[in-house]
């Protein structure tokens, strides 16, 4: 081999090495672009999922607020009903404790054959009070 050929080989080797590096660089560049495309697609899918989750969360919050309002309304109605029933109970207790009602109950009980002791116990009165009511003529 002549010195010219040796020089040609020596100069060609770095060129071949540079060509190999250039090919490796473009091959890696292509892989990076593919990876970048995949990451962008995944990011798009993630953004879509986040958007869907945000909408779902808004629906849940709206539904929760609606339920809270309904519960507050039901609680208010329940309180009104409670007050009404307490009024009715107090009226019934007043009626049950009225002398006319007690007299009626005692006379009915006596007519059905109950003893004075049973009548006193059921009416919450003493035996003397029951006897006094039974002895008193009807109005």
matplotlib code that plots the C-alpha trace (Angstrom):
import matplotlib.pyplot as plt

x = [0.0, 1.1, 1.4, -1.5, -3.7, -2.7, -3.5, -6.9, -7.6, -6.6, -8.8, -11.7, -11.7, -12.7, -15.3, -16.7, -16.8, -18.5, -21.0, -21.7, -22.1, -24.4, -26.5, -26.7, -27.7, -30.5, -31.7, -31.9, -33.5, -36.2, -36.7, -37.0, -39.5, -41.6, -41.3, -42.3, -45.3, -46.4, -46.0, -48.1, -50.8, -50.7, -50.8, -53.9, -55.6, -54.6, -56.1, -59.3, -59.5, -58.8, -61.5, -64.0, -63.1, -63.6, -67.0, -67.9, -66.8, -68.9, -71.9, -71.3, -70.9, -74.1, -75.9, -74.6, -75.8, -79.2, -79.4, -78.3, -81.1, -83.6, -82.5, -82.7, -86.3, -87.2, -85.7, -87.7, -90.9, -90.1, -89.6, -93.0, -94.6, -93.0, -94.4, -97.8, -97.8, -96.5, -99.5, -101.9, -100.3, -100.6, -104.2, -104.9, -103.2, -105.3, -108.4, -107.5, -107.0, -110.2, -112.8, -115.6, -113.5, -112.3, -115.9, -117.0, -114.2, -114.9, -118.7, -118.1, -115.6, -118.0, -120.8, -118.6, -118.0, -114.6, -113.8, -113.2, -109.5, -109.0, -110.7, -108.6, -105.4, -106.3, -107.4, -104.4, -106.8, -107.3, -110.0, -111.8, -111.8, -113.3, -116.0, -116.8, -117.1, -119.4, -121.6, -122.0, -125.1, -124.6, -124.8]
y = [0.0, 3.3, 6.3, 7.9, 4.9, 4.9, 8.5, 7.8, 5.0, 7.2, 10.0, 7.7, 6.0, 9.2, 10.0, 6.5, 6.9, 10.3, 8.7, 6.0, 8.6, 10.6, 7.5, 6.7, 10.3, 10.2, 6.8, 8.1, 11.3, 9.2, 7.2, 10.4, 11.8, 8.7, 8.8, 12.5, 11.7, 9.0, 11.4, 14.0, 11.4, 10.3, 13.9, 14.5, 11.4, 12.5, 16.0, 14.4, 12.3, 15.3, 17.2, 14.4, 14.1, 17.8, 17.6, 14.6, 16.4, 19.4, 17.2, 15.5, 18.9, 20.1, 17.0, 17.3, 20.9, 19.8, 17.0, 19.4, 21.9, 19.0, 17.8, 21.3, 21.6, 18.2, 19.2, 22.4, 20.4, 17.9, 20.7, 22.2, 18.8, 18.3, 21.6, 20.7, 17.3, 18.8, 21.2, 18.4, 16.3, 19.2, 19.7, 16.0, 16.0, 19.1, 17.3, 14.1, 16.0, 18.0, 17.2, 16.5, 13.9, 12.3, 12.1, 10.6, 7.9, 7.1, 6.7, 4.6, 2.4, 1.9, 1.0, -1.6, -3.2, -1.9, -1.5, 1.9, 1.0, 0.2, 3.4, 5.4, 3.8, 4.2, 7.9, 8.8, 9.9, 8.8, 6.4, 9.3, 11.5, 8.6, 8.0, 11.8, 11.9, 8.8, 10.2, 13.6, 13.8, 14.3, 17.8]
z = [0.0, -1.0, 1.3, -0.5, 0.1, 3.8, 4.1, 2.4, 4.9, 7.8, 6.7, 5.9, 9.3, 11.2, 8.5, 8.9, 12.7, 12.2, 9.8, 12.4, 15.1, 12.8, 12.1, 15.8, 16.6, 14.0, 15.3, 18.9, 17.6, 16.0, 19.2, 21.2, 18.8, 19.1, 22.8, 22.8, 20.6, 23.0, 26.0, 24.3, 23.6, 27.2, 28.4, 26.2, 27.7, 31.2, 30.5, 29.2, 32.4, 34.6, 32.8, 33.2, 36.9, 37.4, 35.8, 37.9, 41.0, 40.1, 39.6, 43.0, 44.7, 43.1, 44.1, 47.6, 47.9, 46.6, 49.2, 51.9, 50.9, 50.9, 54.3, 55.7, 54.3, 55.8, 59.1, 59.1, 58.3, 61.0, 63.6, 62.6, 62.9, 66.2, 67.5, 66.2, 67.9, 71.2, 71.1, 70.5, 73.3, 75.7, 74.7, 75.2, 78.6, 79.6, 78.5, 80.3, 83.5, 83.2, 86.0, 83.5, 81.6, 84.9, 86.1, 82.8, 82.9, 86.5, 86.0, 82.9, 84.7, 87.6, 85.2, 83.6, 87.0, 88.1, 91.8, 93.4, 93.9, 90.2, 89.2, 91.6, 90.3, 86.6, 87.1, 89.3, 92.1, 95.7, 96.8, 98.6, 95.5, 93.4, 96.0, 96.1, 92.4, 92.4, 95.2, 93.5, 91.2, 87.5, 86.1]

ax = plt.figure().add_subplot(projection="3d")
ax.plot(x, y, z, "-o")
ax.set_aspect("equal")
plt.show()
